[in-house]
Amino acid sequence: MIFGWILIILSIFVVTTTLLAANGKIAPNGLLGIRTPATQRGESQWRKAHLVASWLLIPSCTVASIVGIVFIGKNTSDTVGQIALLAFLVLAGISAILADRAARAVQTP
């Protein structure tokens, strides 16, 4: 049951942060968002990276939230919750890699 809440809270936090950063509401910083040397180079790299990451993060966070809701309502084993949480973290990592590559591709003026 705890993994259900973790998935829901993480999903909401990740999607909100990613969308705010992609829209320029969160500037490059040392606390929130995808922080790699490439994404920290400038505002255009930061926004492009988060836009690219959102293409994978929004669907995966939606699925993670649905799975989380199912976990809250049912008495499932901790192993299933751990697998779901691990899958979420893997997809977040892949999104960060794609975001870093997109930021590197942005030309600095």
C-alpha positions, 0 to 999 in steps of 0.5 A: 500500500505504501508503494501506491502512495509513493508512486502517486506522489512521485508522479505528481511531483515529477510531471509538475516539475518537468512541465514547469521547467519546460515552460520556463516557470522553473529556471535552471537551478541546483535543486529541481529538474533535470540537472546535467552540465548540458541542461545547466548551460542556459535557458534554451537547453533547460527548456528543450531538455524538459520538453523532450523528457515530458514526452516519456514522463507524462505517459509513464507517470500517468500509468504509475499513478493508475498503478498506485491507485490500484495498489492503494485499493488492494492488498498487494505484495510489497514485491509487486510495489517494488517492481513498479517503483523500480520501473518508474525509476528506470523510465525517469532515468531514460527520460533524463538521458534523452533530455541531456542529449536534447540539451546538448543538441541545442546550439548556444547563441 
